Amino acid sequence: MTEASGPLLVPAGNPGPLTGPAGNNTWLIDGSEPTLIDAGVGVGAHIEAVAAHLGGRPLARVIVTHGHADHAAGVPALRARWPEVEAWKWVRAGELGWRALGDGQQVRAGIRPLTVFHTPGHAPDHVCLLDQATLDMFTGDMVTKGTTVMIPAGRGGNLRAYLNSLERMASQRPSRLLPGHGPIIDRPLEVIGQYIEHRLAREIQVVECLRDGLTDVDAIVSRIYVGLGDAVRPAARLTVEAHLEKLREEGLI
């Protein structure tokens, strides 16, 4: 594979209700410095698939969009296969063993650099990565086509920060979004706008629940997420808590 063919999707092999039928997306950018965007979870078949595409050449680096296990836990397996691989992420206090990303920094991937944008909200250490030449943006867990993103209140998620990060992504006017789950998004500004509108609509629903005397989080989830499956109910609960946290931060409740 040559870098000119574009980023290659290599599924991480960890299927599930929150990760998708093939698991997380990891993106291999080939060239003089082969780079993997997100690490997966260390599934052997994933590591072998990356190695097969490299054809005996070493992986130069892995850039992790954020520290959630489905995106970062595969780093030890990558290091076991390629001991010299560089592992980059936005480093939080006390984290060791990483090369630290900074906002606006450029990190080489393939034959040219990616620009780092700090995009907290889903996670405090979340970043997006923009290829300035193609305007492809690697977006981790900021957006997923056809569904929404969990904002895990109490676990580093913050809805106000998330909405601000969506606005920042849109300001870069990317041509495509290459997410950590689901298909490539070819109409990024439209989808980002839909995400913002959806969150504001959910906020109205939460406020209406409170006005009707519903204060229990599970009761709010049952009212506004009709027909929700048990597998994703915990994610919906955390997101409702994130909405309540935002309303408290803004002095509205």
C-alpha positions in Angstrom: 0.0 0.0 0.0 1.2 3.5 -0.7 0.2 6.6 1.2 -1.4 8.0 -2.0 -4.1 5.4 -1.6 -5.3 7.2 1.5 -5.9 6.0 5.0 -6.7 2.3 5.3 -9.4 1.1 7.7 -8.1 -1.8 9.8 -11.0 -3.0 12.2 -9.8 -3.6 15.7 -11.8 -6.9 16.1 -13.7 -6.0 19.3 -17.3 -6.1 18.2 -20.1 -5.0 20.6 -23.2 -2.9 21.0 -21.0 0.3 21.5 -18.1 -0.6 19.3 -19.9 -1.8 16.2 -20.1 -5.2 14.3 -16.3 -5.2 13.4 -15.2 -3.3 16.5 -13.3 0.0 16.6 -11.9 1.6 13.5 -8.2 2.1 13.4 -6.7 3.9 10.5 -3.3 3.0 8.9 -1.5 5.8 7.1 1.3 4.4 5.1 4.4 6.1 3.7 7.9 6.7 5.0 6.7 6.8 8.6 3.7 4.4 8.8 1.3 5.6 11.5 -1.8 4.0 13.1 -4.6 6.2 14.3 -6.0 4.5 17.5 -4.6 1.3 18.9 -7.6 -1.0 19.3 -7.5 -3.4 22.2 -4.6 -5.8 21.2 -6.6 -8.5 19.4 -4.0 -10.7 17.7 -5.8 -10.7 14.3 -5.8 -6.9 14.4 -2.0 -6.7 15.0 -1.5 -9.3 12.2 -3.7 -7.3 9.8 -1.6 -4.2 10.4 1.6 -6.2 9.9 0.3 -7.7 6.7 -0.4 -4.3 5.2 3.1 -3.1 6.2 4.7 -6.0 4.4 7.6 -6.5 6.9 8.2 -2.8 7.5 7.9 -1.5 11.1 5.1 0.6 12.4 6.6 4.0 13.2 4.0 5.4 15.6 0.5 5.1 16.9 -1.6 8.2 17.8 -4.4 7.6 20.2 -7.4 10.0 20.0 -8.2 9.5 23.7 -7.6 7.1 26.5 -10.7 5.0 26.6 -9.8 1.3 26.6 -11.2 0.5 23.2 -8.9 3.1 21.6 -5.8 2.8 23.7 -5.5 -0.6 25.3 -3.9 -2.1 22.2 -0.7 -0.1 22.7 1.2 -2.8 24.6 0.5 -5.4 21.9 1.7 -2.9 19.2 4.9 -2.4 21.3 5.4 -6.1 21.6 5.3 -6.5 17.8 7.2 -3.3 17.1 9.4 -2.4 20.1 10.4 1.0 18.6 6.9 2.2 17.9 6.1 5.7 19.3 2.9 6.0 21.2 1.3 9.5 21.3 -1.7 10.9 23.1 -2.9 13.9 25.0 -1.3 13.2 28.4 -3.3 13.7 31.6 -1.7 14.3 35.0 0.1 11.2 36.2 0.1 9.3 32.9 3.5 7.8 31.9 4.8 6.0 28.9 3.4 8.4 26.2 4.7 11.0 24.0 2.6 14.1 24.7 0.4 15.7 22.1 -0.2 19.5 22.3 -2.9 21.6 20.8 -1.8 22.8 17.3 1.1 20.4 17.3 2.0 18.6 14.1 2.9 14.9 14.2 4.1 13.2 11.0 2.0 10.3 9.7 3.0 8.6 6.5 4.6 11.3 4.3 3.2 14.5 5.9 2.1 15.8 9.3 -1.3 15.8 11.0 -2.4 18.8 13.1 -3.6 18.1 16.6 -6.8 19.7 17.9 -7.8 19.2 21.5 -11.5 18.3 21.5 -12.6 17.5 25.0 -16.2 16.6 25.9 -16.5 12.8 25.3 -13.2 12.5 27.2 -11.0 15.2 28.7 -8.0 14.0 26.7 -9.8 13.7 23.4 -8.1 15.0 20.2 -8.9 15.2 16.5 -6.2 15.0 13.9 -6.4 17.0 10.6 -4.5 16.3 7.4 -4.1 19.9 6.1 -3.4 18.6 2.5 -6.6 16.5 2.1 -8.7 18.0 5.0 -9.4 14.5 6.2 -10.1 14.7 10.0 -9.6 11.7 12.3 -12.3 12.2 14.9 -12.1 9.3 17.4 -15.4 9.3 19.3 -16.6 12.8 18.5 -19.1 11.6 15.9 -20.5 8.3 14.6 -22.7 8.2 11.5 -26.3 7.1 12.1 -26.1 7.3 15.9 -25.0 9.6 18.7 -22.0 9.8 21.1 -22.1 9.0 24.8 -21.1 11.9 27.1 -20.0 10.0 30.2 -20.8 12.4 33.0 -18.7 11.7 36.1 -16.1 9.8 34.0 -14.5 12.8 32.3 -17.4 13.7 30.0 -18.7 17.2 29.8 -21.5 18.3 27.5 -20.6 22.0 27.3 -17.0 21.1 26.3 -18.3 18.6 23.8 -20.5 21.1 22.0 -17.6 23.6 21.9 -15.4 20.9 20.4 -18.0 20.2 17.7 -18.0 23.9 16.8 -14.2 23.8 16.7 -14.2 20.8 14.3 -16.7 22.6 12.0 -14.5 25.7 12.0 -11.7 23.7 10.3 -14.1 22.9 7.4 -12.9 19.2 7.0 -13.7 17.4 3.8 -14.3 14.0 5.4 -14.5 12.7 9.0 -12.8 9.4 9.7 -14.3 8.3 13.0 -13.4 5.7 15.6 -16.6 3.8 14.9 -18.8 3.5 11.8 -18.4 4.6 8.2 -16.5 7.6 6.8 -18.6 10.8 6.9 -18.5 12.6 3.6 -20.7 15.5 4.6 -19.0 16.6 7.8 -20.5 20.0 8.3 -24.0 18.7 7.8 -23.5 15.9 10.3 -21.8 18.1 12.9 -24.7 20.5 12.6 -27.1 17.6 13.2 -25.2 16.5 16.3 -25.4 20.0 17.8 -29.1 20.3 17.0 -29.7 16.8 18.5 -28.0 17.7 21.7 -30.0 20.9 22.0 -33.2 19.1 21.3 -32.3 16.5 24.0 -31.7 19.4 26.4 -35.2 20.6 25.8 -36.6 17.2 26.5 -34.7 17.0 29.8 -35.9 20.4 30.9 -39.5 19.3 30.1 -39.1 16.2 32.2 -37.9 18.4 35.1 -40.8 20.7 34.7 -43.2 17.7 34.8 -41.6 16.6 38.1 -39.4 13.9 36.8 -36.1 14.2 38.7 -35.0 10.5 38.7 -32.4 9.9 36.0 -33.8 6.5 35.1 -37.3 7.9 34.7 -36.0 10.6 32.4 -34.1 8.0 30.3 -37.3 5.9 30.0 -39.3 8.9 28.9 -37.0 10.4 26.2 -35.3 7.2 25.0 -38.3 5.2 24.0 -37.6 1.5 23.1 -34.0 1.7 24.2 -32.2 -1.6 24.5 -30.7 -2.7 27.8 -27.2 -2.9 26.3 -27.0 0.8 25.6 -29.2 2.0 28.6 -26.1 2.8 30.8 -24.7 5.0 28.1 -28.0 6.9 27.8 -28.1 7.3 31.6 -24.6 8.9 31.6 -25.6 11.2 28.8 -28.7 12.4 30.7 -26.5 13.0 33.7 -24.3 15.1 31.4 -27.3 17.2 30.3 -28.2 17.7 33.9 -24.6 18.7 34.8 -24.7 21.3 31.9 -27.9 22.8 33.1 -26.5 23.1 36.6 -23.3 24.7 35.3 -25.4 27.2 33.5 -27.5 27.9 36.6 -30.7 26.7 34.9 -31.5 24.1 37.5 
